[in-house]
Amino acid sequence: MAIILDTLPLIGLLLIAAGGYIGLILVISEVRRYVPEWRVISTARKKNLPVLAVTVPGSGETDWILGQKDERGDPVFDTKGQFGIQVDPNFSGAIVPDRMKKGLKVYHYATTLPLALDARHCLAIDTVVSTVRTEFPELGFLTNDQIGALLATPRDDLGEYCKSIYQMAATDEIRKTISSSDALTDLIIEAQDLSSRTEIPASGMYSYAYAFKNVPTAYLSQDLHQYGMLIERKVRKQMEDMMKKYGMLLTAGIVIIGIIIAGAVATTIIG
């Protein structure tokens, strides 16, 4: 009877321990299954790194990846080529990240673009596109990203762009309302003037997937120049690091050779 009484608490403890272990396994399994980003978020907070939310413009599906770099000061994040190139906003312009608790920063990128967008860009794109759609229904044959690209085109180049688009897209129905490429250019100039006067709301509903899908994808020469500068900076830094590395090795080699020679000379003199 005494043995049974002594064994029962032990069995109870074993059952509690087994239940706790099973519960822990279930919790870990649930977290891994339904919160796959937990490790990225945990590491980002622990190492004070940003999180890159990379969105597929078409489907809107987003992956969260760690904003780490090969070396400190690199102009691009190291994403192992998974989504192309993501330029650090510190090198590409003023971007306001989404800020979470405990200092976590989230930058938003598209799989098709190297530069990040923030809430202001999303609101601006949505506001401009909706305004042009409302005020200029005759431009309905243009896609949203074409409208964005034309609105951002300098006036000196606008005529050629409008001529090219008009030749490709103008049907007989469109020609009834827009008689020529010059008429299209005039409409775009009016839209540019209206957009410059349109106030962008400070807050509101927005979608990163919508913004990435409708942002103009044509890069200007200054954009390409900026990318070239970023690449040049990275290459120069790598060369400097290589020079430092091999310079230290060369110095160490010279010191070692000097010690060997000095030792040989001393041995000869002593002998």
ZADO-1210 file (C-alpha; in nm, 4 decimals, padded with zeros to 6 digits):
<atoms>
<atom x="00.0000" y="00.0000" z="00.0000" code="MET" pos="1"/>
<atom x="00.2867" y="00.2353" z="00.0854" code="ALA" pos="2"/>
<atom x="00.4537" y="00.1662" z="-00.2482" code="ILE" pos="3"/>
<atom x="00.1332" y="00.2568" z="-00.4329" code="ILE" pos="4"/>
<atom x="00.1006" y="00.5833" z="-00.2407" code="LEU" pos="5"/>
<atom x="00.4635" y="00.6746" z="-00.3209" code="ASP" pos="6"/>
<atom x="00.4216" y="00.5863" z="-00.6881" code="THR" pos="7"/>
<atom x="00.1031" y="00.7871" z="-00.7502" code="LEU" pos="8"/>
<atom x="00.2663" y="01.1341" z="-00.7118" code="PRO" pos="9"/>
<atom x="00.5471" y="01.0243" z="-00.9434" code="LEU" pos="10"/>
<atom x="00.2971" y="00.9070" z="-01.2042" code="ILE" pos="11"/>
<atom x="00.1107" y="01.2366" z="-01.1671" code="GLY" pos="12"/>
<atom x="00.4271" y="01.4352" z="-01.2218" code="LEU" pos="13"/>
<atom x="00.5138" y="01.2254" z="-01.5276" code="LEU" pos="14"/>
<atom x="00.1662" y="01.2815" z="-01.6718" code="LEU" pos="15"/>
<atom x="00.1914" y="01.6574" z="-01.6120" code="ILE" pos="16"/>
<atom x="00.5363" y="01.6666" z="-01.7713" code="ALA" pos="17"/>
<atom x="00.4170" y="01.4625" z="-02.0694" code="ALA" pos="18"/>
<atom x="00.1137" y="01.6896" z="-02.1091" code="GLY" pos="19"/>
<atom x="00.3332" y="01.9989" z="-02.0953" code="GLY" pos="20"/>
<atom x="00.5726" y="01.8539" z="-02.3501" code="TYR" pos="21"/>
<atom x="00.2887" y="01.7614" z="-02.5862" code="ILE" pos="22"/>
<atom x="00.1358" y="02.1078" z="-02.5375" code="GLY" pos="23"/>
<atom x="00.4692" y="02.2730" z="-02.6180" code="LEU" pos="24"/>
<atom x="00.5020" y="02.0646" z="-02.9350" code="ILE" pos="25"/>
<atom x="00.1483" y="02.1623" z="-03.0390" code="LEU" pos="26"/>
<atom x="00.2180" y="02.5328" z="-02.9770" code="VAL" pos="27"/>
<atom x="00.5425" y="02.5213" z="-03.1766" code="ILE" pos="28"/>
<atom x="00.3661" y="02.3320" z="-03.4560" code="SER" pos="29"/>
<atom x="00.0856" y="02.5907" z="-03.4646" code="GLU" pos="30"/>
<atom x="00.3313" y="02.8821" z="-03.4711" code="VAL" pos="31"/>
<atom x="00.5371" y="02.7268" z="-03.7510" code="ARG" pos="32"/>
<atom x="00.2247" y="02.6465" z="-03.9501" code="ARG" pos="33"/>
<atom x="00.0289" y="02.9695" z="-03.9104" code="TYR" pos="34"/>
<atom x="00.3014" y="03.2267" z="-03.8306" code="VAL" pos="35"/>
<atom x="00.5900" y="03.1298" z="-04.0630" code="PRO" pos="36"/>
<atom x="00.7342" y="03.4818" z="-04.0345" code="GLU" pos="37"/>
<atom x="00.7997" y="03.4527" z="-03.6592" code="TRP" pos="38"/>
<atom x="01.1696" y="03.3749" z="-03.7013" code="ARG" pos="39"/>
<atom x="01.2232" y="03.6704" z="-03.9384" code="VAL" pos="40"/>
<atom x="01.0418" y="03.9075" z="-03.7014" code="ILE" pos="41"/>
<atom x="01.2225" y="03.7710" z="-03.3958" code="SER" pos="42"/>
<atom x="01.5673" y="03.8006" z="-03.5578" code="THR" pos="43"/>
<atom x="01.4897" y="04.1502" z="-03.6894" code="ALA" pos="44"/>
<atom x="01.3988" y="04.2762" z="-03.3418" code="ARG" pos="45"/>
<atom x="01.6921" y="04.0984" z="-03.1806" code="LYS" pos="46"/>
<atom x="01.9519" y="04.2344" z="-03.4276" code="LYS" pos="47"/>
<atom x="01.7797" y="04.5696" z="-03.4921" code="ASN" pos="48"/>
<atom x="01.7347" y="04.4940" z="-03.8635" code="LEU" pos="49"/>
<atom x="01.4458" y="04.5967" z="-04.0899" code="PRO" pos="50"/>
<atom x="01.1995" y="04.3542" z="-04.2443" code="VAL" pos="51"/>
<atom x="01.1430" y="04.3657" z="-04.6206" code="LEU" pos="52"/>
<atom x="00.7842" y="04.2974" z="-04.7241" code="ALA" pos="53"/>
<atom x="00.8207" y="04.1879" z="-05.0887" code="VAL" pos="54"/>
<atom x="00.4921" y="04.1868" z="-05.2814" code="THR" pos="55"/>
<atom x="00.3980" y="04.0237" z="-05.6106" code="VAL" pos="56"/>
<atom x="00.2137" y="04.3088" z="-05.7904" code="PRO" pos="57"/>
<atom x="-00.0275" y="04.0789" z="-05.9717" code="GLY" pos="58"/>
<atom x="-00.1511" y="03.8556" z="-05.6896" code="SER" pos="59"/>
<atom x="-00.0657" y="04.0766" z="-05.3932" code="GLY" pos="60"/>
<atom x="00.1039" y="03.7845" z="-05.2166" code="GLU" pos="61"/>
<atom x="00.3744" y="03.9116" z="-04.9815" code="THR" pos="62"/>
<atom x="00.6845" y="03.7468" z="-04.8348" code="ASP" pos="63"/>
<atom x="00.8620" y="03.8836" z="-04.5287" code="TRP" pos="64"/>
<atom x="01.2408" y="03.8535" z="-04.5454" code="ILE" pos="65"/>
<atom x="01.5180" y="03.9812" z="-04.3231" code="LEU" pos="66"/>
<atom x="01.6789" y="04.3101" z="-04.4284" code="GLY" pos="67"/>
<atom x="02.0385" y="04.2042" z="-04.3793" code="GLN" pos="68"/>
<atom x="02.3484" y="04.2893" z="-04.5835" code="LYS" pos="69"/>
<atom x="02.6692" y="04.1218" z="-04.6957" code="ASP" pos="70"/>
<atom x="02.8672" y="04.4041" z="-04.5398" code="GLU" pos="71"/>
<atom x="02.7855" y="04.7123" z="-04.3421" code="ARG" pos="72"/>
<atom x="02.7305" y="05.0138" z="-04.5679" code="GLY" pos="73"/>
<atom x="02.6176" y="04.8143" z="-04.8723" code="ASP" pos="74"/>
<atom x="02.3592" y="05.0082" z="-05.0792" code="PRO" pos="75"/>
<atom x="02.1476" y="04.6958" z="-05.1365" code="VAL" pos="76"/>
<atom x="02.0084" y="04.4291" z="-04.9076" code="PHE" pos="77"/>
<atom x="02.1296" y="04.0708" z="-04.9300" code="ASP" pos="78"/>
<atom x="01.8252" y="03.8701" z="-05.0377" code="THR" pos="79"/>
<atom x="02.0319" y="03.5931" z="-05.1997" code="LYS" pos="80"/>
<atom x="01.8926" y="03.6944" z="-05.5396" code="GLY" pos="81"/>
<atom x="01.5509" y="03.5674" z="-05.4334" code="GLN" pos="82"/>
<atom x="01.3678" y="03.8774" z="-05.5556" code="PHE" pos="83"/>
<atom x="01.6308" y="04.0603" z="-05.7576" code="GLY" pos="84"/>
<atom x="01.7671" y="04.3795" z="-05.5983" code="ILE" pos="85"/>
<atom x="01.6209" y="04.5762" z="-05.3085" code="GLN" pos="86"/>
<atom x="01.7955" y="04.9135" z="-05.2683" code="VAL" pos="87"/>
<atom x="01.8328" y="05.0408" z="-04.9121" code="ASP" pos="88"/>
<atom x="01.5993" y="05.3441" z="-04.8780" code="PRO" pos="89"/>
<atom x="01.8867" y="05.5325" z="-04.7121" code="ASN" pos="90"/>
<atom x="02.0472" y="05.5415" z="-05.0585" code="PHE" pos="91"/>
<atom x="01.7361" y="05.5784" z="-05.2759" code="SER" pos="92"/>
<atom x="01.5364" y="05.8587" z="-05.1158" code="GLY" pos="93"/>
<atom x="01.3185" y="05.9444" z="-04.8186" code="ALA" pos="94"/>
<atom x="01.0996" y="05.6431" z="-04.7416" code="ILE" pos="95"/>
<atom x="00.8940" y="05.6232" z="-04.4213" code="VAL" pos="96"/>
<atom x="00.8756" y="05.2600" z="-04.3075" code="PRO" pos="97"/>
<atom x="00.5833" y="05.0978" z="-04.1313" code="ASP" pos="98"/>
<atom x="00.6824" y="05.1059" z="-03.7632" code="ARG" pos="99"/>
<atom x="00.5798" y="04.8212" z="-03.5343" code="MET" pos="100"/>
<atom x="00.6229" y="04.7875" z="-03.1599" code="LYS" pos="101"/>
<atom x="00.9718" y="04.7650" z="-03.0092" code="LYS" pos="102"/>
<atom x="01.1334" y="04.9479" z="-03.3001" code="GLY" pos="103"/>
<atom x="01.0603" y="04.7007" z="-03.5810" code="LEU" pos="104"/>
<atom x="01.0719" y="04.8708" z="-03.9242" code="LYS" pos="105"/>
<atom x="00.9066" y="04.7270" z="-04.2363" code="VAL" pos="106"/>
<atom x="00.9981" y="04.8439" z="-04.5883" code="TYR" pos="107"/>
<atom x="00.7718" y="04.7537" z="-04.8800" code="HIS" pos="108"/>
<atom x="00.9102" y="04.6359" z="-05.2152" code="TYR" pos="109"/>
<atom x="00.7708" y="04.4720" z="-05.5285" code="ALA" pos="110"/>
<atom x="00.9271" y="04.1675" z="-05.6895" code="THR" pos="111"/>
<atom x="00.9518" y="04.3732" z="-06.0099" code="THR" pos="112"/>
<atom x="01.1027" y="04.6948" z="-05.8705" code="LEU" pos="113"/>
<atom x="01.4276" y="04.7697" z="-05.6852" code="PRO" pos="114"/>
<atom x="01.2978" y="05.0742" z="-05.4937" code="LEU" pos="115"/>
<atom x="01.0676" y="05.0765" z="-05.1922" code="ALA" pos="116"/>
<atom x="00.7353" y="05.2569" z="-05.1627" code="LEU" pos="117"/>
<atom x="00.5646" y="05.3872" z="-04.8512" code="ASP" pos="118"/>
<atom x="00.2105" y="05.4875" z="-04.7571" code="ALA" pos="119"/>
<atom x="00.2487" y="05.8363" z="-04.9080" code="ARG" pos="120"/>
<atom x="00.3386" y="05.6900" z="-05.2482" code="HIS" pos="121"/>
<atom x="00.0428" y="05.4523" z="-05.2336" code="CYS" pos="122"/>
<atom x="-00.1998" y="05.7327" z="-05.1498" code="LEU" pos="123"/>
<atom x="-00.0487" y="05.9563" z="-05.4188" code="ALA" pos="124"/>
<atom x="-00.0770" y="05.6906" z="-05.6908" code="ILE" pos="125"/>
<atom x="-00.4354" y="05.6062" z="-05.5965" code="ASP" pos="126"/>
<atom x="-00.5378" y="05.9728" z="-05.5729" code="THR" pos="127"/>
<atom x="-00.3788" y="06.0760" z="-05.9030" code="VAL" pos="128"/>
<atom x="-00.5130" y="05.7791" z="-06.0985" code="VAL" pos="129"/>
<atom x="-00.8669" y="05.8149" z="-05.9600" code="SER" pos="130"/>
<atom x="-00.8642" y="06.1911" z="-06.0248" code="THR" pos="131"/>
<atom x="-00.7521" y="06.1510" z="-06.3865" code="VAL" pos="132"/>
<atom x="-01.0057" y="05.8725" z="-06.4428" code="ARG" pos="133"/>
<atom x="-01.2846" y="06.0971" z="-06.3107" code="THR" pos="134"/>
<atom x="-01.1870" y="06.4214" z="-06.4837" code="GLU" pos="135"/>
<atom x="-01.0639" y="06.2774" z="-06.8163" code="PHE" pos="136"/>
<atom x="-01.2854" y="05.9824" z="-06.9125" code="PRO" pos="137"/>
<atom x="-01.1555" y="06.0071" z="-07.2706" code="GLU" pos="138"/>
<atom x="-00.8222" y="05.8711" z="-07.1434" code="LEU" pos="139"/>
<atom x="-00.9907" y="05.5455" z="-07.0496" code="GLY" pos="140"/>
<atom x="-00.7945" y="05.3541" z="-07.3147" code="PHE" pos="141"/>
<atom x="-00.4718" y="05.4124" z="-07.1212" code="LEU" pos="142"/>
<atom x="-00.3683" y="05.1752" z="-06.8435" code="THR" pos="143"/>
<atom x="-00.3023" y="05.3097" z="-06.4959" code="ASN" pos="144"/>
<atom x="00.0728" y="05.2711" z="-06.5247" code="ASP" pos="145"/>
<atom x="00.0684" y="05.4428" z="-06.8670" code="GLN" pos="146"/>
<atom x="-00.1151" y="05.7367" z="-06.7110" code="ILE" pos="147"/>
<atom x="00.1409" y="05.7506" z="-06.4319" code="GLY" pos="148"/>
<atom x="00.4301" y="05.7362" z="-06.6772" code="ALA" pos="149"/>
<atom x="00.2861" y="06.0120" z="-06.8984" code="LEU" pos="150"/>
<atom x="00.2139" y="06.2359" z="-06.5995" code="LEU" pos="151"/>
<atom x="00.5775" y="06.1999" z="-06.4939" code="ALA" pos="152"/>
<atom x="00.7171" y="06.2658" z="-06.8442" code="THR" pos="153"/>
<atom x="00.8827" y="06.6059" z="-06.9024" code="PRO" pos="154"/>
<atom x="00.6921" y="06.8337" z="-07.1400" code="ARG" pos="155"/>
<atom x="00.9777" y="06.8366" z="-07.3923" code="ASP" pos="156"/>
<atom x="00.9501" y="06.4592" z="-07.4391" code="ASP" pos="157"/>
<atom x="00.5741" y="06.4261" z="-07.3976" code="LEU" pos="158"/>
<atom x="00.4864" y="06.4774" z="-07.7648" code="GLY" pos="159"/>
<atom x="00.6961" y="06.1832" z="-07.8837" code="GLU" pos="160"/>
<atom x="00.5610" y="05.9501" z="-07.6142" code="TYR" pos="161"/>
<atom x="00.2002" y="06.0474" z="-07.6908" code="CYS" pos="162"/>
<atom x="00.2602" y="05.9993" z="-08.0631" code="LYS" pos="163"/>
<atom x="00.3916" y="05.6473" z="-08.0058" code="SER" pos="164"/>
<atom x="00.1050" y="05.5501" z="-07.7725" code="ILE" pos="165"/>
<atom x="-00.1569" y="05.7034" z="-08.0015" code="TYR" pos="166"/>
<atom x="-00.0297" y="05.5086" z="-08.3026" code="GLN" pos="167"/>
<atom x="-00.0378" y="05.1816" z="-08.1098" code="MET" pos="168"/>
<atom x="-00.3587" y="05.2159" z="-07.9082" code="ALA" pos="169"/>
<atom x="-00.5933" y="05.4567" z="-08.0896" code="ALA" pos="170"/>
<atom x="-00.8921" y="05.2776" z="-08.2424" code="THR" pos="171"/>
<atom x="-01.1598" y="05.4359" z="-08.4626" code="ASP" pos="172"/>
<atom x="-01.3733" y="05.4840" z="-08.1519" code="GLU" pos="173"/>
<atom x="-01.0927" y="05.6624" z="-07.9680" code="ILE" pos="174"/>
<atom x="-01.0213" y="05.8865" z="-08.2684" code="ARG" pos="175"/>
<atom x="-01.3742" y="06.0229" z="-08.2423" code="LYS" pos="176"/>
<atom x="-01.2938" y="06.1833" z="-07.9053" code="THR" pos="177"/>
<atom x="-00.9171" y="06.2331" z="-07.9450" code="ILE" pos="178"/>
<atom x="-00.8495" y="06.3335" z="-08.3026" code="SER" pos="179"/>
<atom x="-00.4683" y="06.3203" z="-08.3002" code="SER" pos="180"/>
<atom x="-00.1577" y="06.2579" z="-08.0916" code="SER" pos="181"/>
<atom x="-00.1311" y="06.6351" z="-08.0420" code="ASP" pos="182"/>
<atom x="-00.4790" y="06.6335" z="-07.8886" code="ALA" pos="183"/>
<atom x="-00.3657" y="06.3497" z="-07.6591" code="LEU" pos="184"/>
<atom x="-00.0604" y="06.5545" z="-07.5595" code="THR" pos="185"/>
<atom x="-00.2826" y="06.8513" z="-07.4729" code="ASP" pos="186"/>
<atom x="-00.5006" y="06.6294" z="-07.2556" code="LEU" pos="187"/>
<atom x="-00.1991" y="06.4898" z="-07.0718" code="ILE" pos="188"/>
<atom x="-00.0682" y="06.8424" z="-07.0096" code="ILE" pos="189"/>
<atom x="-00.4073" y="06.9349" z="-06.8607" code="GLU" pos="190"/>
<atom x="-00.3921" y="06.6201" z="-06.6471" code="ALA" pos="191"/>
<atom x="-00.0392" y="06.7093" z="-06.5325" code="GLN" pos="192"/>
<atom x="-00.1551" y="07.0561" z="-06.4291" code="ASP" pos="193"/>
<atom x="-00.4547" y="06.9107" z="-06.2435" code="LEU" pos="194"/>
<atom x="-00.2381" y="06.6507" z="-06.0692" code="SER" pos="195"/>
<atom x="00.0061" y="06.9163" z="-05.9512" code="SER" pos="196"/>
<atom x="-00.2860" y="07.0992" z="-05.7852" code="ARG" pos="197"/>
<atom x="-00.4447" y="06.7878" z="-05.6368" code="THR" pos="198"/>
<atom x="-00.3912" y="06.7536" z="-05.2637" code="GLU" pos="199"/>
<atom x="-00.2749" y="06.4114" z="-05.1481" code="ILE" pos="200"/>
<atom x="-00.4635" y="06.3030" z="-04.8331" code="PRO" pos="201"/>
<atom x="-00.2533" y="06.2607" z="-04.5204" code="ALA" pos="202"/>
<atom x="-00.4196" y="05.9280" z="-04.4410" code="SER" pos="203"/>
<atom x="-00.6717" y="05.6845" z="-04.5785" code="GLY" pos="204"/>
<atom x="-00.7157" y="05.3381" z="-04.7254" code="MET" pos="205"/>
<atom x="-00.4407" y="05.2206" z="-04.9576" code="TYR" pos="206"/>
<atom x="-00.2944" y="04.9039" z="-05.1050" code="SER" pos="207"/>
<atom x="00.0706" y="04.8277" z="-05.1702" code="TYR" pos="208"/>
<atom x="-00.0271" y="04.5655" z="-05.4289" code="ALA" pos="209"/>
<atom x="-00.2345" y="04.8259" z="-05.6180" code="TYR" pos="210"/>
<atom x="00.0456" y="05.0833" z="-05.5987" code="ALA" pos="211"/>
<atom x="00.3114" y="04.8401" z="-05.7230" code="PHE" pos="212"/>
<atom x="00.0846" y="04.7271" z="-06.0054" code="LYS" pos="213"/>
<atom x="00.0186" y="05.0821" z="-06.1223" code="ASN" pos="214"/>
<atom x="00.3477" y="05.2581" z="-06.0571" code="VAL" pos="215"/>
<atom x="00.5184" y="05.3648" z="-06.3827" code="PRO" pos="216"/>
<atom x="00.7821" y="05.1035" z="-06.4672" code="THR" pos="217"/>
<atom x="00.9823" y="05.3137" z="-06.7149" code="ALA" pos="218"/>
<atom x="01.3069" y="05.4375" z="-06.5632" code="TYR" pos="219"/>
<atom x="01.4499" y="05.7763" z="-06.6446" code="LEU" pos="220"/>
<atom x="01.8171" y="05.8424" z="-06.7146" code="SER" pos="221"/>
<atom x="01.8662" y="05.9831" z="-06.3640" code="GLN" pos="222"/>
<atom x="01.7362" y="05.6566" z="-06.2183" code="ASP" pos="223"/>
<atom x="01.9872" y="05.4566" z="-06.4189" code="LEU" pos="224"/>
<atom x="02.2592" y="05.7013" z="-06.3156" code="HIS" pos="225"/>
<atom x="02.1645" y="05.6487" z="-05.9526" code="GLN" pos="226"/>
<atom x="02.1833" y="05.2705" z="-05.9899" code="TYR" pos="227"/>
<atom x="02.5234" y="05.3090" z="-06.1523" code="GLY" pos="228"/>
<atom x="02.6435" y="05.5160" z="-05.8570" code="MET" pos="229"/>
<atom x="02.5159" y="05.2535" z="-05.6135" code="LEU" pos="230"/>
<atom x="02.6938" y="04.9751" z="-05.7994" code="ILE" pos="231"/>
<atom x="03.0114" y="05.1835" z="-05.8217" code="GLU" pos="232"/>
<atom x="02.9959" y="05.2472" z="-05.4466" code="ARG" pos="233"/>
<atom x="02.9581" y="04.8765" z="-05.3729" code="LYS" pos="234"/>
<atom x="03.2451" y="04.7775" z="-05.6048" code="VAL" pos="235"/>
<atom x="03.4712" y="05.0478" z="-05.4595" code="ARG" pos="236"/>
<atom x="03.3970" y="04.9297" z="-05.1066" code="LYS" pos="237"/>
<atom x="03.4704" y="04.5689" z="-05.2005" code="GLN" pos="238"/>
<atom x="03.8017" y="04.6744" z="-05.3571" code="MET" pos="239"/>
<atom x="03.8952" y="04.8735" z="-05.0468" code="GLU" pos="240"/>
<atom x="03.8127" y="04.5775" z="-04.8230" code="ASP" pos="241"/>
<atom x="04.0187" y="04.3493" z="-05.0472" code="MET" pos="242"/>
<atom x="04.3141" y="04.5903" z="-05.0366" code="MET" pos="243"/>
<atom x="04.2975" y="04.6032" z="-04.6575" code="LYS" pos="244"/>
<atom x="04.2744" y="04.2247" z="-04.6314" code="LYS" pos="245"/>
<atom x="04.5654" y="04.1480" z="-04.8632" code="TYR" pos="246"/>
<atom x="04.7649" y="04.4431" z="-04.7299" code="GLY" pos="247"/>
<atom x="04.7483" y="04.2943" z="-04.3819" code="MET" pos="248"/>
<atom x="04.8458" y="03.9516" z="-04.5176" code="LEU" pos="249"/>
<atom x="05.1396" y="04.1042" z="-04.7066" code="LEU" pos="250"/>
<atom x="05.2577" y="04.2897" z="-04.3979" code="THR" pos="251"/>
<atom x="05.2290" y="03.9760" z="-04.1877" code="ALA" pos="252"/>
<atom x="05.4209" y="03.7821" z="-04.4530" code="GLY" pos="253"/>
<atom x="05.7022" y="04.0370" z="-04.4586" code="ILE" pos="254"/>
<atom x="05.7250" y="04.0286" z="-04.0778" code="VAL" pos="255"/>
<atom x="05.7372" y="03.6474" z="-04.0743" code="ILE" pos="256"/>
<atom x="06.0050" y="03.6405" z="-04.3474" code="ILE" pos="257"/>
<atom x="06.2041" y="03.8998" z="-04.1543" code="GLY" pos="258"/>
<atom x="06.1858" y="03.6887" z="-03.8397" code="ILE" pos="259"/>
<atom x="06.2972" y="03.3777" z="-04.0309" code="ILE" pos="260"/>
<atom x="06.5905" y="03.5634" z="-04.1909" code="ILE" pos="261"/>
<atom x="06.6903" y="03.7186" z="-03.8585" code="ALA" pos="262"/>
<atom x="06.6761" y="03.3771" z="-03.6954" code="GLY" pos="263"/>
<atom x="06.8885" y="03.2220" z="-03.9688" code="ALA" pos="264"/>
<atom x="07.1468" y="03.5006" z="-03.9425" code="VAL" pos="265"/>
<atom x="07.1578" y="03.4676" z="-03.5641" code="ALA" pos="266"/>
<atom x="07.2020" y="03.0899" z="-03.5917" code="THR" pos="267"/>
<atom x="07.4881" y="03.1347" z="-03.8374" code="THR" pos="268"/>
<atom x="07.6635" y="03.3880" z="-03.6160" code="ILE" pos="269"/>
<atom x="07.6260" y="03.1710" z="-03.3077" code="ILE" pos="270"/>
<atom x="07.7403" y="02.8601" z="-03.4948" code="GLY" pos="271"/>
</atoms>
